[in-house]
Amino acid sequence: MGKKTDIDWSKLGFDYIKTDFRYISVWKDGKWDEGKLTEDNMLHISEASTVLHYGQSSFEGLKAYRTKEGKVQLFRPDRNAARMNDSCDKLLMPHVPEEKFIDAIMQVVKANIDYVPPYGTGATLYIRPIIMGVGHNIGVKPAPEYIFTVFCMPVGPYFSGGLKPCKFIVQDEYDRAAPHGTGKQKVGGNYAASLQAHAKAAKDGYADCIYLDPATHTKIDEVGAANFIGITKNNEFVTPKSSSILPSITKYSLLYIAEHYLKMPVYEREVFVDNLDEFKEAGACGTAAVITPIGAIDYEGKRHVFHSETEVGPTIKKLYDILYGIQLGDVEAPEGWIYEVK
Ligand SMILES: Cc1ncc(COP(=O)(O)O)c(C=O)c1O
């Protein structure tokens, strides 16, 4: 893809595109520098960087949305800042102050404003903040220096022809995280460790695999790189509670929407894999897809179908419409959820 004016928004997938500017800031001698925008999309780092050897890194993912009036807005970037700082605590990296995190994102979006897809295309601007340990170090210890960088690229709609249910499989032989490991944090190593399980599920014809809680293998933890949500036969909104799942910002937003917009009882509690019958609808939620309806889960050779393998259920559809409507500015947002890029 060449110039921004060449972009056919309807053809975008989820592929790297070099946009004009990215932000970079360096932490050295105990403090962050001012940070700056640059056109250079290559990093030049020490061969002894901890990010390369020991996976000392964390990333985030969020989007900028174009409203009907042409404004550009972010969805809950303060939550991404808080989650990145939790990852930093876990990996002994310095915090990126929330103001610095949000300011960096604002600078990058403004500098690449023509890459924010128009309203109505279903495409959005995906934003990727990263922090990583750099500098010369070879022992297994925290890095002497860090880079915080933010880049962005336009991405296509997750579902181009409406919400499509997907099929998942429980693969008992793989864990995504350890009970007291880094499952709750968004750290690079978690994703390297998930590649093999994902490849196996994809080869067998599934959208992704379901991870069970690593301690007992009886409860649902995550659906690939997304959180599980289920609608019970009593019309309750349920999502798993576990110490090893990534706290999805989409999930907590849906929990709020279910309770306050749809007036449903909501529960964050254990979800047992041998009791999937309690759900009439299910979904996998995250920034990329908002909600992927779960059509079916295969577990120990048996298929469990939720609502339908081909049609999205009515409650998952309502949740999707409200959340995506809030992100696009079509539905009124709870206070503090939307940050306009001016
Ligand atoms: C492992 C994992 N679970 C869940 C999610 C969904 O989180 P969010 O809703 O904040 O995008 C993501 C994506 O960030 C993820 O990588």
Ligand as a Chemical Component Dictionary entry (heavy atoms), coordinates in Angstrom:
data_LIG
# 
_chem_comp.id                   LIG 
_chem_comp.type                 NON-POLYMER 
_chem_comp.pdbx_formal_charge   0 
_chem_comp.three_letter_code    LIG 
# 
loop_
_chem_comp_atom.comp_id 
_chem_comp_atom.atom_id 
_chem_comp_atom.alt_atom_id 
_chem_comp_atom.type_symbol 
_chem_comp_atom.charge 
_chem_comp_atom.model_Cartn_x 
_chem_comp_atom.model_Cartn_y 
_chem_comp_atom.model_Cartn_z 
_chem_comp_atom.pdbx_ordinal 
LIG C1 C1 C 0 -5.267  -12.797 25.696 1  
LIG C2 C2 C 0 -6.256  -11.721 25.446 2  
LIG N1 N1 N 0 -7.480  -11.791 26.035 3  
LIG C3 C3 C 0 -8.399  -10.833 25.841 4  
LIG C4 C4 C 0 -8.174  -9.747  25.018 5  
LIG C5 C5 C 0 -9.217  -8.687  24.832 6  
LIG O1 O1 O 0 -8.853  -7.542  25.530 7  
LIG P1 P1 P 0 -9.403  -6.118  25.109 8  
LIG O2 O2 O 0 -10.881 -6.178  25.209 9  
LIG O3 O3 O 0 -8.828  -5.176  26.119 10 
LIG O4 O4 O 0 -8.932  -5.878  23.734 11 
LIG C6 C6 C 0 -6.934  -9.641  24.372 12 
LIG C7 C7 C 0 -6.641  -8.489  23.484 13 
LIG O5 O5 O 0 -6.115  -7.507  23.960 14 
LIG C8 C8 C 0 -5.955  -10.631 24.591 15 
LIG O6 O6 O 0 -4.763  -10.556 23.994 16 
# 
loop_
_chem_comp_bond.comp_id 
_chem_comp_bond.atom_id_1 
_chem_comp_bond.atom_id_2 
_chem_comp_bond.value_order 
_chem_comp_bond.pdbx_ordinal 
LIG C1 C2 SING 1  
LIG C2 N1 SING 2  
LIG C2 C8 DOUB 3  
LIG N1 C3 DOUB 4  
LIG C3 C4 SING 5  
LIG C4 C5 SING 6  
LIG C4 C6 DOUB 7  
LIG C5 O1 SING 8  
LIG O1 P1 SING 9  
LIG P1 O2 DOUB 10 
LIG P1 O3 SING 11 
LIG P1 O4 SING 12 
LIG C6 C7 SING 13 
LIG C6 C8 SING 14 
LIG C7 O5 DOUB 15 
LIG C8 O6 SING 16 
# 
